[in-house]
Amino acid sequence: MGKGACPGTKILDGITGPDDIKCLSIEELKDLAKEIRQEIIAVVSRNGGHLAPNLGVVELTLALHYVFETPRDKIIFDVGHQCYTHKLITGRRKAFSTIRTYGGISGFPKREESPYDPFDTGHSSTSISAALGVATANCLKRAKSKVIAVIGDGSMTGGLAFEGLNQAGHLDKDLIVVLNDNEMSISPNVGAMSSFLSRKLTQKVVINLKREMENFLKTIRGGDNIIQILKRSEDSLKGLFTPGMLFQALKFDYIGPIKGHDLGLLIETFEIAKHVGSPVLIQVMTTKGKGYAPAEKDPTYFHGVGAFDIETGKPPAAKNKVPSYTEVFGRTLVELAEKNNKIFAITAAMPEGTGLQGFRKNFKDRFMDVGIAEQHAVTFAAGLAAEGFKPVVAVYSTFMQRAYDQVIHDVCLQNLPVVFAMDRAGIVGEDGPTHHGLFDLSFMRAVPRMVVMAPKDENELRHMLKTAVEHPGPISLRYPRGAGVGVPLTDELQVLPIGRAEKLTDGDDLLILAIGAMVKEATDAAALLKQEGISATVINARFVSPLDEEMILPLADKIKNVITVEENVLKGGFGSGVLEMIMDAMLDGVQVKRLGIPDMFVAHGSIKQLRQEYGLSSQGIYASARDMLGLSARPKITSLDQKR
C-alpha cells in the first residue's frame, strides 16, 4: 500500500493487518487517521457505540501497531471501549459495519474474535494487572514479546490500577503502560489523583523553569552545591512539577506528557520505550472526540451514543416522549431530597448515566462523584449511614459487582440504611456480556438483611425509591435501561409494604410470578393465553427478598402450575427463591418452570432480540406456558403487538 496507491483509493481499503501500515509515511499515516475517523463516525452513526473515546485514540493506536510487532507483542486496552481503530487495522474492516449488532463483532476486545485481542476487557482499571500477568508469563516462557497496557486517566481512579502499578514496579518486569490522558472517563474526572495527572507542563515549560531556578541558585551563596544535589537527586525538578514524581516513586521510568495526536512524536517515543526493558509509563495527552466537532464539544454525550445524524450530531426524533427509568429515578430522588435533608447521592464517575445531574445541581453538598471506585463508594456510603444520613449509591448493575465485599462487610453486617439503586439491570443490549446486568438479583439476594426489589414500571420505581429511603436497613432496587412502559406518574409517593406482592390477574390454570421488567411481558403472555381459554394468575412479585409467602404459597398450592420469570441468571435468582420457598413449605404436586438466563454469558444484540432468544418475551412466556400445560402444538394466534 502507501506510495503505490492509485489516486482516489482509500488507504484503509488496503489495510488487512498491522504490517500494512508499517510501510506508510507519516503523511500517509495522517491521511489514514482521517479515513479511520470517517469510518468510525459513519458506522457509529448507524449502530450506536462509543464514539468520543475511539476518536481520541486513532493516532495512538496507529503508532502502537506501527512500532510493535502485534500480535506477538500484546496490546491490552483498559475498558476496551476505545478499540475501534485497533479492530479496523487488524483484519476486521469488512466486519466493522456489524459492530455491536446481533451476530456481529463486539464493541470490545474479544479473545475468541482475533489473535490481536489478547485479553477480554469491558470493565475499568484491569489492564495493568492483566498486562503484568502476561509479562510474568513471558518471563517464565522465556518469550521476548512486549506487553503494553493502554489505560485512560479515568480508569486510573480505580484502586486496581494502582495495585497493578505497585506490583509491577516491585517485580521490575518488562512492561509498558500508556496513560491516555484526556481528563475524562465518561464524565469529567474528579478527585485529587485526577488533578495531579492533569498537570500538563510541556517540555519547554519545564526546561525554562529549570533554567530560571538554576540561574537564581547561582546568585546565592552555596547555590552551585544545591544545583549539583538536585541534578543527582531522583526527584528532579521535572518530577516535582509533573506526574512523573508519582510513577517514579512506583519504580516506573516516566516519559511525558507528550502530544497524543502527533504521529511522529508518538512513534519516536514508543521506539524508545520498546528498548527500556523495565517498567515504563508514557503519559499521552489526547482530545476525546478528536476530529468530530459535536463529539469534541460534548464528549460526555458522545461517550456512548445511539444512532445519530452525522451533519447535526443529533439523534433521530423520538417517536414518543416516555421518560427513561433513569430520568424518573433522578427526578424522584430530587423530589425526595427536597423534603429530606439526610438524603445523600453517590455515583462512581457516572452522574449523567445514572440520572444524578439534577441532584448534583440542586444539592451540591449532598452529592459525591467518587470516580471509578465502586468499592470506595459503598464504604463511603456506609460511613455516612453510620452518622445518620441516607446515602443512595447509584451505579450500573454490572459495576455493582466490583463492590460486593463492601456490600456484605461494611453495609449489611452493620445493618446500615444504604440504598443501592442499580441502573441497566437485566439485558442492556449492544454492549454485550461485560455490561449486561444479569447477576444482581442473585448476589444481592444471598446477603442477610438485604431487601431486594424491582419495579414493574416507571411509576412503581418512584414508590420503591420512596420505600427505599424510608427503610431502616440496607435495600436495593434494580431497573432496566431505556424508556419506561408509558404509564402515568402519580404525584403522591407511597411507601410499599416490604415483601408484599401485587396480584394483577386471576386465573386457575397457571400461576405466573414475574419480577421487574418481566411483569409486562408476563401480563401480555397471559392475554395471549386468554385468547385460547387458558386463564392465568399473574403476580408482580415486587420483592425478591423477602418473598411474599402469604400470597404466593396458597396460590401455588391451589393452581399447581407455576412459572417464574426474571431477567437475571437462573442460578440463585428469583426463581430459585420461589423453588426454595415451595420446597420448604413441602407443597405437594406443585411443578415450577423457571424462565431466565441459563448458565452462560449473553452475547451482544438488541434487547428485543436477546429477550426473544432466551424466551423472555411475551411470546416466549406464552410458549413455555403451553408446554407446561401439555399443549405442544401452537395454534395460529394474533400477537398483541399485531393487534395494537
N, C-alpha and C positions, 0 to 999 in steps of 0.2 A: 504494500500500500504506500502511502506517503507521496513522494515526488512523482511516482508513475501513475497517479490517479488521473483519470480523464476529467476535463473541465466540467463542472456541474455535478460530478459524482460526489456523493456524501462520503466522507472519510469513515463514518460509523458503519456504513454498509460493508466495508471490507474488514471490519474487526471481528474476528472469530475467536480470539483469545488474547491474553496479555502480550504474547510475543509480537503480535501485530502492531502494538503501539510503540515498541522499543526502537523501531526504525524511523519513527516520526521526528521531525524537527520540533523545536519549541513552538514555532509559529503554527505548525500543523497541529500540535497538541492543543494550542489555544483554540484553533478552529474546531477541533474535535470536542472540546469542552462546551462550545456554543451549541453544537449539534446535539450533544447529550442533554443539555438543559432543555432544548426544544422538544426532544423525545420524551423526557420525563414530564414536562408540563402537559404535553398532548395526551399522554396515557393517563396521568393522574386526573386530568380534567374530565375524563370519561369514567374511570374506575374508582376515583377517590384514592386517598392514600396519604403518605407522609411526604408532603411537598417541600416545605421550607427546610427541614433537616437535610434532605437529599441535594437540594440546590446549593447548599452551603459547603458541600464536601466534594464537588466534582473534581477540582484541581488536586485536592489532597489525595483522592482515590487514584487518579491517573498517575500521580507521582509515585505513589506506593507501588503500583503494579509496574511502572517503568523501571524502578530501581531494584526491586526484589524479584526473586525467581519463584513466583507462585505457580502451581500450588505446593511446591516443595517448601518454600517459605510460607508461613501461615499468618494470615491477617484475621484477627478476631475483633469484630465490631461490637462495642458495647451497645446494649439495647437492640441494635440491628436495624433500626428504622431509617438508617442513612446508607443502606447498601444498594440502592438502585443503580448507581453508576457502576459499582462492582459487578452487578448482575449483567449489565449491558455489555461489558467488555470481557466477560468470562463465559462466552458461548451461549448466552440466554437472550440474545437480541430478538430472535424470531418469536420466542415465547413471552417477551416482555409485555405485549399487549394484553396478555391474560393475567397479569399480576393481580393478586388478591381476589380473583374471580373463582367461582366454583370449578374445581378441576384444573385450575391454572397454577402458575408458580406462586410461591409465598412472597409476601412483602417483607419477610425477614430471612436471615441466613438459615439454611436447612442442609444438614449434612447429607441427607438422602437425595437432595436435589443436585448437588455438584461437589466435585472434589475440591473446588475452590472455597467451599464453605466448611472450615474445619470444626466449627462449633456452633450449635444452635443457640441463638440468643433472642430475646424478646423482652426481658426484664432488665432493670438498670443495675449498674455497678459490678457486673460479674466478669468483665473482660480481663482484668489484670490477674485475678486469681486463676481463671481458666488458662490464660497465656502462661502463667508461671508453672502450672501443671504440665503444659505441653513442653515448655523449656526444660523442665526437670526430666521429663520422659526422654527428650532429645539427648540429655547427658547420659542417661542410663543406656540408651541405644547407640551412643556414640554417633548420633546424627549431627550433621553440620548445618541444618536448616535454621533460619532466623524465625523469630516469633515476634509479631507486632500486635499490640493491643491498641485499638483506637477508641478513646473514651472522651465523652463530652464533659465540659465543666459542670453541667448539671448533675451528671452521674457521679462526679467527684464529691457530691454532698452525701452520698451513701457510704455508710461505715465500712461495708465490704470492700470498697475500693482501697481504703487505707489499710485494711487488714492485709490485702494483697501486696500493696506497696511496701509495707513494713517487712513482710516475709521475703519479698523479692530482694530488697536491699540487703537483708541479713544473709540470704543464700548466695548473693553475688552471681546470679545466673545471667546468661546472655539473653537479655530481654529488652525490647524497645517499647516504650509507652508513648503514644502520640496523644497529647491532650488537645482536643479540638475545642478551642475556647471561643464561643460566640455569645457569652454572657446569658445564655438561655438554656433551659431544659425544655419544658413545654411553655411555661410562663417564665418571666424574668427570674433569674436566680436570686436566692435570698441567703442571708447568713454571713457570718464572719469569713468562712472559707471562700465564699464567692467573692467577697470584697477583696480578699487577699490575692486571689487568682487574677482579678481584673486590673491589677497594677500593670498596665501595658506601657512600660517605658521602652522606647526604641533604643537600639544600639547607640545611635548618635547622641541621644539624651544622656544615656548612662556614661558614655565616654566623656562628653563635655562636663558632666557633673564631677567625674573623677578627676579631670584635669584641673577644674576650678578648686577642688579640695586639695590637690597636690600643691598647686600654686599658693594657696593660703597657708598650708603647713610649712612650706619653705620659708615663709616670712617670720615664723615664730621660732623661739629657742627650742632646740631638740626636735624640730619638725621632720628633719631627714630621718631620724631614728623611727619616728612614728610611721613615716611612709614605708620604710622597709618592713616594719612589723605588719602593716596592713597588706603589703604585697605578698608576704609569706603566709598570711592567715587564710584558712579555708573560707572564712566568712569575708569574702571580698566585698568591695563597695557595691558591685553589681548585685551580690547576694543580699545585701542589706536593703536594697530598694526594689527587688523583683521577687516573684515567687520562687526563684531558684534556690533561695535560702532554705525553704521548706523541703524541697526534694533532695537537695544536697544533704540535709540532715538525715534523710531516709536512705542515704548512701546511693543515690542516683546521680549520675552525671546529668547536668541540666543544660539544654540548648534552647534559647529563645528569649522572649517571644519573637516569632517570625511571621511574616505575612502569609496567610493561608491560601491566597489566590495567585501568588507569584510562582508559576510552574518552575522556572529556572532556579529560584531560591529553594523551593521545596526539594527538587531533585538533588541539588548540591548538598543540602542538609542531610537528606536520607542516605546519600552516599557516604557521608562522614560517619553517621550513626551506625551504618552497617558494619563498620570495621572497629567499633569500640570494644565489643566482646564482653561487656559487663552492663549492668542496668543503666539505661539512659532514658531520660524523659525529654520530649520535644514539645514545647508549647507553641501551638499554631493558632493564630488569630484569624477567624473566618466570619463571614456575614451570613447569618441564617436567611434563607430565601434569595440568595445572590442570583441576580440576572432576571428576576421577575418582579417588577415593581410592586404589585399588590402584596406579594409574599414578603418583600423587604419591609414594606410599610407596616404590615400586620403579621409578623411571624408566628404569633400565638394562634391566630385563626387558621393559618395555613400550615401549622404543625401537622395536624392530621385533619384532612378535609374531605368532604364528599365531592361529588361531581360539581363542576363549575364552568362558567363561560370564560374562555381564555382572555377575551378582549377586556372584559369588565372585572373579572375575578369574582363575580357574584354567583351564588348557587341558583339553580332553576327556581322559578316562582313556586312557592308552596301550594300544594293542592288544597290543603286545609290548614286551619290555624290551631290545631290541637297542640297544647303545650307538651313539652317532653317531661318525663318523670324528673329529670334533673332540674328543670326550671321550676316545677311545682315544689320540689324539695327546698330549693333555695329561697323561694318566696315565702314558703310556710315557716322556714326557720327564722327569717327576718321578722315575720309576724309574731312568732312566739317570743323572740328575743326582745321585742318592744315592750312586752309585759313582764318579762323575767330577766332581771339583770345578772343572773347567775349562769345563763347560757353562754358558752364559750365555744367557738367553732375552730376546728383544726383541720388543715389539709396538708398533704405531702406533695408539694410542687404543682398542684392542680386546682387552683381556685376557680378558674373558668370551667374546667372539665367537670368539677363536682357541683357547679352552680353557686359557689360562695362569693362571687364578685360583689353581689348586692350586700351581703353580710359584711364583707370587708369594708365597703364604702360607708355603711351606716354605723358599724361598731368596731372601729379600728383597734380599740383597746381590748376587745374580746375576740380578736381574730389572730390566728397564727398560721403562717405557712412555714413549715419546718424544713422544706426542701425534700429531696428524695430520701426520706429517712422514716419509714413507717414504724420501725421499732421505737425510735425516739418519740414519735407522735403519740403512740399508745401509752408509754410510760410517763411522758409529759402530761397526758390527759389524766392518768391515774393520780399524779401529784396534785393537779387542780381539783380533782374529785375529792381527794382526801381532805382538802381545805374548804369543802362546801360548795364548790362550783359544779355545774352540769356541763361537762365537755361533750361535744359532738364531734366525733372523728369521722370525717367524710373522705372516703377512699374507694377506689375501684375494687371490686371483689377480688380480681386476680392479684392485686398488690397487697391485699389484706393478709395473704399467706405469709408475707415476709415478717409479720409481727405476731405470729401465733404464740410464741413463748411468752411475749409480753401480755397478750390477752389472758393467758392462763395464770401466769405467775403474778403479774403486777395489778391486774384488774379483778379477775374472778376470785382468786384466792382471798382477796381482801373484801370481796363483795362491794366494790366501788361502783357508783352510779355513772358509768361511762356509756355513751350511746355510740354504737358503730353503725354508720349509715353507708351501706355498700352499694354503690352505683355499678352499672354494667354487669349486673348479676345475670347468670344464665348464658345463653348463646349470644355473642356480641357481633358475629358476622365475619367480615373480611380480614380482620387482624389475625384470626386463627387461634391455634391451640395455646399460644402463650398468653392470650388475652381473654379467652372465654372464662366467665366466672361460674364454673361448674362444680365447685367444691365447698363453697361456704356453708351450705346447709349442713353438710356432713361434719366439717371441722368445728363449726360453732355449736352444733347440737351436742357434740361429745363433751363439752365443758360444763361442769357443775355450775349452777347459779346463773347460767346464761339463758336469757329469754331470746328465742329466735322467731321472727315473724316476717311475713311478706305480704304486701297488699295486692288485691286483685285488680286495682285500677288506681289512677292518679288521685282520685278523691279519697280513697281509703288510705293512701300514702299520707295524706295530710293528718288524718286521725291517728294513724300509727306513730307519726312523728310527735304529735301531742302526747300520746300514750308513753312514748319512749322518754321524753324529758320529765314526765311526772313519775316514772318508775324509780324506786329507791335502790335498784341494783343494776348490774350490767345487762345490757339489752342490745340486740342487733336487729336491723331491718335491711332487707335487700330488695332492690327494684331494678328493672331492666333498662337497657339502652333504648333511646328513641322516644317517639311520641306516645302519649298515653292512649287510653281506649277512646276518649272523647266524651266522657261523662261530665255532667255539670259539677262544679266545685262548690260545696256548701260553705257558707260563711262561718258558721259556728263549729268550732272544733270540739270533738268529744274524746274522752278517754275510754278506750276499749277495755273490757274486762280481760285480764291476762289469761290466756289459754282457752278462750271461748270462740268456738267456730260459728259459722253462719250457714244456715240451710237456704239454698237458692231454688231448688225444685224438689218435687215429691214424686216418687215412683217406687214400685215394688219389685221390678225385675233386676235392677242393678244399682249399686251404690258407687258413685264416682267421687273420690276425695281428691281435691286439687289444691295446689298452693301457688300463690303469686300469679305470674303471667299466664299460667296454665289454666286458671279458673275460666277465663273467657273461652279458651279452646274447649274446655270440658262442657260448658253450657251450650256451645254451638254443636258439639257432638251429640249431646242429649236431645237437641232439637232435631238433628238428623235421624236419630233412633226413634223419636216420637212419630216421624212420618211412617215408620214401619209398625207402629203399635207397640213399641218397646218403651217402657217407662223407666226413667232413671232418677234417683235422688242424687242431686249434685250438692256437695258441701264445699264451701270456701273455708278451708281449714284455718286460714289466717296465721296460726301458730304451728311451728314445727316442734318447738319445745317451750312450754308443755303442750301436749296434745289434749284435745277436748274429749276425754274418756266418757264423760256423761252423755254426750251426744253421739259419738261415733260407735261405741261398743253396742248399745241396743240396736242401732240401725244395721250394723254388720251382722249381729246375731239373727236379726229378722230377715234381711234380704239375702244373705249368704254370699252373693257375688260382688266382690269388691275390687275396684280398680283405683290405684293411686297414680297421680300424675304430677311430675316435678321436672323442672328444667335444671337438673342437678345430677351428679353421678348417683347411680343406684346404691352403691356401697355406702352404707351408713347414713343415708339421707332420709327424706320424709317417708318414703315407702317402707324403709327399714324400721323406722319408728312405729308405723302403723302395724307392721307384722309383729314386732316385739310386744306391742300393747295387746294384740289379739291373742298371741301365744300365752302371755302372762295371765290373761283373763280366762284361758282354757276354753275358748268358744269352740263348739263342735260344728263341723261341716262347713266352715267358712273358707272359701277359696279366695286368694288375693293375687291379683296380677299387678305388677309394678311397672309403670312406664316412666322412663327417664333415660339417662345416658349410660350405656353399658360400660364395661371395664376397658376403656380405651380413651385416647385423646382425640378430640374432634378437630377435623381439618377446617380450612377457611372456606367461606362461601356466604351467601346472603342468609339472614336469619330465617327467612321463609323456606329456602331450600334445605337448610340443615334441620329445621323442625320437621319437615316432611320426611327427610331421610331417617330420622330416629323415631318416627311415629308420634311426634309431639304436636302435630296439627290436629284440628278438629276431625279431619278425615282419618288420621292415624288412630285417634282415640275411638272413633266410631268403628273402625275395622277391628281393633282389639276387643271392643265390647261384643261385637258379633261373634268373634272367635270364642270368647269366653262362654257365650251362651250356646255354642254349638251350631251357629248359623254360618257355615263356611262359605256358601255361595253368596256373593254380594249382588244384590239387585241393582238395577239402574235407578239411581236416585238423584234428584236435583240437589246440588250442594247449596249451602246457604249463601255463598258468595255469588253463585249464579242467580239465585232468587233475588238477591239485592240488586 
